[in-house]
């Protein structure tokens, strides 16, 4: 009898009563318990986190920073409620602690009373970190604790980002303040540069003016010196004349009765003395003429220098044009000295103008004296003839000579004072000229420095950022959270159940084949008794379970697709591949049962456990101990899980074709081993008649 008929006969046995039929239906639906129920329970746990009760403790009292009220605790509380991440229960700290301990709450989140104050401190002088306290209890549920760490890490990141935004916003505002202050400083530097330029021009003009004033003061001092020298000579000469005329008049008046003989005796000396008086009067009058001509010019030059120094002092010091005020005291002293010299020059000029006519009178007296002396010289030979006339003239001459001597003395005294003032003026202007030269040099250096300062500040204004509100908002957002995770999931599984389907589906099919061989013999006894070929016996025992496996695949995939909503990227490919999987599993389980008998059922469970722990269905196999990494490449479920991931969620088909080849090899190899076992089973032994272990 052919193998398909033998397989059909084996399946017909289950139609002879209710219990066999029920057993067959149970075998068909058994994979649903492992596949559908397991996946249903794990289908979307993260989508139902809002059902997990969690205690929320908000003890934050708020804070104030820069005049703005900060309530970070209330803000986080509101966002947590809006997020619906967990089922939040706002309670006090004691209730939260007890609830986590007794399992009322899976965990708790506490915001301490100084939470806002610590966050606000980031913009102050003593920044502190704010702390969110999380209390978990792994005795309630370990996975919830793991999930909470991920969720609260995001909460902490969001809170830190908000705090960073506040701090960075202050920094950008400070940038704007610095920009504005630097802009004002740059404008001030420009004004300083302009003012220093004006001051430099003024100092140059001052130095030039002082140079001209120095020349004039030297000329004034020299002229007054000459005048003083002439006045000294005039004083000496006029005093001698006055003394001589006084003696002459005294003698003449004293010895008038005796004068005639005296005059006769001294007519020649009298004529010579009169001639000398005439010549002296002429010289004195010439010096007075020089004084009258030079005194006004000297006074005008002194006043011009004094006025120029006063103007320089006013524009440089009183109007604050000069950046360095240390030169102002020297300028003030120079201004005062120049004014004093001007007053001395005025005195000399006033003296030259005779201060009420004294010099004019003196000049007239000198002229008159000159005439009188000339007349006396001419009349000297005839003095004895005109004694009375001579006595009168001599008295007049004596009176005029005394006046001239007095005026000459006053003139000499005034010119001496004027010479001293002119000398002081020349010395002061010399010092001022040197100081003005130093000032001009300093202002030159200051001008260069102010230009560099203005240029540097203007360049700095362009380099210091000035952010408006929108720019600050954009930059604070970037710097508060500078690294964004641009996550890209290739062939993303829509939910937890879809991600675990490649692991639970082969598990359920393995269990389905395992249970099927509990009610179906791995080797057909009729074929064994009839002496059929080993291959026919092997196929006859494999085909019924493989057929049941195909029905299990159809039932399981229908429930997963239509009941749970599993959407495979390649539905037909998934179903076809699972058909190969169930056939492979059936062949392997058949051989284990055929070769080892009752012990084979235990080996089937052992192989299942090894495959589940080394297939990498939950965590990557690299995270498992070395033993599981060693057996990983040699078990069929490893390739089944990898291939189903590509077929369900998408991706390249390389692992699918590799798995197809591996499963085909496992199927053929298992059938070949089953055939060898069938051949050995055709020989009856004592152990087969009385097995040591039966199940």
DANORJO-V724047 format. One record per backbone hydrogen bond with DSSP energy under -1.0 kcal/mol. CO is the residue of the C=O (numbers start at 1). NH is the residue of the N-H. E is the energy in kcal/mol with one decimal. If there is no record, write none. Layout:
# DANORJO-V724047
CO;NH;E  CO;NH;E
This chain:
# DANORJO-V724047
2;6;-2.1  3;7;-2.5  4;8;-2.5  5;9;-2.7  6;10;-1.8  7;11;-1.9  8;12;-2.2  11;14;-1.6  12;15;-1.8  13;16;-1.0  17;21;-1.8  18;22;-3.0  19;23;-2.7  20;24;-2.5  21;25;-2.6  22;26;-2.6  23;27;-2.3  24;28;-2.4  25;29;-2.3  26;30;-1.3  29;32;-1.3  30;33;-1.4  30;34;-1.0  31;35;-3.9  32;37;-2.6  35;39;-2.2  36;40;-2.7  37;41;-2.4  38;42;-1.7  43;497;-3.5  45;48;-1.4  48;51;-1.7  49;52;-2.0  52;87;-3.0  53;106;-2.3  54;89;-2.5  55;109;-2.4  56;91;-1.7  57;111;-2.9  63;70;-3.8  65;68;-1.6  68;65;-2.5  70;63;-2.4  71;75;-2.1  72;76;-2.6  73;77;-2.4  74;78;-2.4  75;79;-2.2  76;80;-2.6  77;81;-2.2  78;82;-2.2  79;83;-2.2  80;84;-1.2  86;88;-1.3  87;54;-2.6  89;56;-3.3  92;96;-2.2  93;97;-2.4  94;98;-2.4  95;99;-2.6  96;100;-2.3  97;101;-1.7  98;102;-2.6  99;104;-1.2  99;105;-1.7  107;55;-2.3  108;135;-2.4  109;57;-3.1  110;133;-2.6  111;59;-2.4  112;115;-1.6  113;61;-2.1  114;118;-2.3  115;119;-1.9  116;120;-3.0  117;121;-1.3  119;122;-1.4  120;123;-1.6  121;124;-1.8  133;110;-3.2  135;108;-2.1  137;140;-2.1  137;141;-1.2  141;145;-1.2  142;146;-1.7  143;147;-2.8  144;148;-2.8  145;149;-1.6  146;150;-1.4  147;151;-2.4  148;152;-3.4  149;153;-1.4  150;154;-1.5  151;155;-1.8  152;156;-2.8  153;157;-2.3  154;158;-2.4  155;159;-2.5  156;160;-2.8  157;161;-2.4  158;162;-2.2  159;163;-2.2  160;164;-2.7  161;165;-2.4  162;166;-1.8  163;167;-2.2  164;168;-3.2  165;169;-2.4  166;170;-1.6  167;171;-1.6  168;172;-2.6  169;173;-2.2  170;174;-2.5  171;175;-2.2  172;176;-1.9  173;177;-2.5  174;178;-3.1  175;179;-2.6  176;180;-2.7  177;181;-2.8  178;182;-3.0  179;183;-2.4  180;184;-2.3  181;185;-2.7  182;186;-2.9  183;187;-2.2  184;188;-2.8  185;189;-2.7  186;190;-2.4  187;191;-2.6  188;192;-2.9  189;193;-2.9  190;194;-2.5  191;195;-3.2  192;196;-3.4  193;197;-2.1  194;198;-2.3  195;199;-3.1  196;200;-2.9  197;201;-2.3  198;202;-2.8  199;203;-3.0  200;204;-2.3  201;205;-2.8  202;206;-3.0  203;207;-2.7  204;208;-2.7  205;209;-3.2  206;210;-3.0  207;211;-2.0  208;212;-2.4  209;213;-3.0  210;214;-2.6  211;215;-2.1  212;216;-2.7  213;217;-3.1  214;218;-2.4  215;219;-2.4  216;220;-3.1  217;221;-3.0  218;222;-3.0  219;223;-3.1  220;224;-3.0  221;225;-2.1  222;226;-2.5  223;227;-2.9  224;228;-3.1  225;229;-2.7  226;230;-3.1  227;231;-3.2  228;232;-2.2  229;233;-2.4  230;234;-3.3  231;235;-3.1  232;236;-2.6  233;237;-3.3  234;238;-3.1  235;239;-2.1  236;240;-2.5  237;241;-3.0  238;242;-3.2  239;243;-3.2  240;244;-3.2  241;245;-3.7  242;246;-2.4  243;247;-2.6  244;248;-3.2  245;249;-3.4  246;250;-2.7  247;251;-2.8  248;252;-3.1  249;253;-3.3  250;254;-2.7  251;255;-2.7  258;262;-1.6  259;263;-5.3  260;264;-2.9  261;265;-2.3  262;266;-3.5  266;270;-2.7  267;271;-2.1  268;272;-2.4  269;273;-3.1  270;274;-2.6  271;275;-2.0  272;276;-2.5  273;277;-2.5  274;278;-2.3  275;279;-2.6  276;280;-2.8  277;281;-2.6  278;282;-1.9  279;283;-2.2  280;284;-2.8  281;285;-2.3  282;286;-1.8  283;287;-2.2  284;288;-2.4  285;289;-1.9  286;290;-1.9  287;291;-2.4  288;292;-2.5  289;293;-1.8  290;294;-2.5  291;295;-2.3  294;298;-2.3  295;299;-2.3  296;300;-2.5  297;301;-2.6  298;302;-2.3  299;303;-2.4  300;304;-2.5  301;305;-2.4  302;306;-2.4  303;307;-2.9  304;308;-2.5  305;309;-2.4  306;310;-2.2  307;311;-2.4  308;312;-2.4  309;313;-2.6  310;314;-2.3  311;315;-2.7  312;316;-2.3  313;317;-2.5  313;318;-1.4  314;319;-1.5  316;322;-2.1  325;328;-1.3  327;331;-1.9  328;332;-2.5  329;333;-2.3  330;334;-2.4  331;335;-2.5  332;336;-2.3  333;337;-2.7  334;338;-2.7  335;339;-2.0  336;340;-2.4  337;341;-2.8  338;342;-2.3  339;343;-2.2  340;344;-2.5  341;345;-3.3  342;346;-2.5  343;347;-2.6  344;348;-2.8  345;349;-3.1  346;350;-3.8  347;351;-3.2  348;352;-3.0  349;353;-2.6  350;355;-2.2  354;358;-2.3  357;361;-2.7  358;362;-2.9  359;363;-3.4  360;364;-2.8  361;365;-3.1  362;366;-3.2  363;367;-2.9  364;368;-3.1  365;369;-4.1  366;370;-3.2  367;371;-2.7  368;372;-3.4  369;373;-3.7  370;374;-2.8  371;375;-3.5  372;376;-3.5  373;377;-3.1  374;378;-2.5  375;379;-2.5  376;380;-1.5  379;382;-2.0  380;383;-1.8  382;386;-1.2  386;390;-2.5  387;391;-3.8  388;392;-2.6  389;393;-2.5  390;394;-3.3  391;395;-2.5  392;396;-2.5  393;397;-2.9  394;398;-2.8  395;399;-2.7  396;400;-2.7  397;401;-2.7  398;402;-2.2  399;403;-1.9  400;404;-2.5  401;405;-2.4  402;406;-2.4  403;407;-2.7  404;408;-2.6  405;409;-2.2  406;410;-2.1  407;411;-2.8  408;412;-2.7  409;413;-2.3  410;414;-2.6  411;415;-2.6  412;416;-2.0  413;417;-2.0  414;418;-2.5  415;419;-2.5  416;420;-2.1  417;421;-2.5  418;422;-2.8  419;423;-2.4  420;424;-2.4  421;425;-2.9  422;426;-2.6  423;427;-2.5  424;428;-3.1  425;429;-3.0  426;430;-1.9  427;431;-2.2  428;432;-2.8  429;433;-2.7  430;434;-2.1  431;435;-2.9  432;436;-3.3  433;437;-2.1  434;438;-2.4  435;439;-3.1  436;440;-2.5  437;441;-2.2  438;442;-2.8  439;443;-2.9  440;444;-1.7  441;445;-2.0  442;446;-2.9  443;447;-2.6  444;448;-2.1  445;449;-2.6  446;450;-3.0  447;451;-2.1  448;452;-2.2  449;453;-2.9  450;454;-2.8  451;455;-2.7  452;456;-3.1  453;457;-2.8  454;458;-2.4  455;459;-2.5  456;460;-2.7  457;461;-2.4  458;462;-1.4  459;463;-1.3  460;464;-2.2  468;472;-2.7  469;473;-2.4  470;474;-2.4  471;475;-2.6  472;476;-3.0  473;477;-1.9  474;478;-1.9  475;479;-2.9  476;480;-2.7  477;481;-1.3  484;486;-1.1  485;487;-2.0  495;499;-1.7  496;500;-1.7  497;501;-1.2  500;503;-1.5  500;504;-2.1  501;505;-2.5  504;508;-2.5  505;509;-2.1  506;510;-2.5  507;511;-2.4  508;512;-2.5  509;513;-2.3  510;514;-2.4  511;515;-2.7  512;516;-2.0  513;517;-1.9  515;518;-1.4  516;519;-1.2  516;520;-1.4  524;528;-2.2  525;529;-3.1  526;530;-2.1  527;532;-2.4  533;537;-2.2  534;538;-2.5  535;539;-2.7  536;540;-2.3  537;541;-1.6  538;542;-1.4  539;543;-2.7  542;546;-2.5  543;547;-2.6  544;548;-2.3  545;549;-2.6  546;550;-2.0  547;551;-1.9  548;552;-2.4  549;553;-2.4  550;554;-2.2  551;555;-2.6  552;556;-3.0  553;557;-2.7  554;558;-1.8  555;559;-2.2  556;560;-2.6  557;561;-2.5  558;562;-2.8  559;563;-1.8  559;564;-1.5  560;566;-2.9  570;574;-2.2  571;575;-2.4  572;576;-2.6  573;577;-2.5  574;578;-2.6  575;579;-1.7  576;580;-1.6  577;581;-2.3  578;582;-2.8  579;583;-1.8  580;584;-2.4  581;585;-3.1  582;586;-2.3  583;587;-2.0  584;588;-2.4  585;589;-2.8  586;590;-2.4  587;591;-2.1  588;592;-2.2  589;593;-2.3  590;594;-3.1  591;595;-3.1  592;596;-2.1  593;597;-1.5  596;599;-1.3  598;601;-1.0  599;603;-2.0  600;604;-2.3  601;605;-1.6  602;606;-2.2  603;607;-3.2  604;608;-2.1  605;609;-2.3  606;610;-2.4  607;611;-2.4  608;612;-2.6  609;613;-2.0  610;614;-1.1  611;615;-1.5  620;623;-2.2  621;624;-1.7  625;629;-1.3  626;630;-1.9  627;631;-1.8  628;632;-1.1  631;634;-1.5  636;640;-1.9  637;641;-2.6  638;642;-1.7  639;643;-2.3  640;644;-2.7  641;645;-1.9  642;646;-1.3  643;647;-2.2  644;648;-2.8  645;649;-2.0  647;570;-2.2  648;569;-2.0  653;657;-2.3  654;658;-2.3  655;659;-2.5  656;660;-2.5  657;661;-2.1  658;662;-2.5  659;663;-3.1  660;664;-2.1  661;665;-2.2  662;666;-2.7  663;667;-2.7  664;668;-2.7  665;669;-2.8  666;670;-2.7  667;671;-2.5  668;672;-2.3  669;673;-2.3  670;674;-2.5  671;675;-2.4  672;676;-2.1  673;677;-2.2  674;678;-2.7  675;679;-2.2  676;680;-1.9  677;681;-1.8  680;683;-1.1  685;689;-1.8  686;690;-2.5
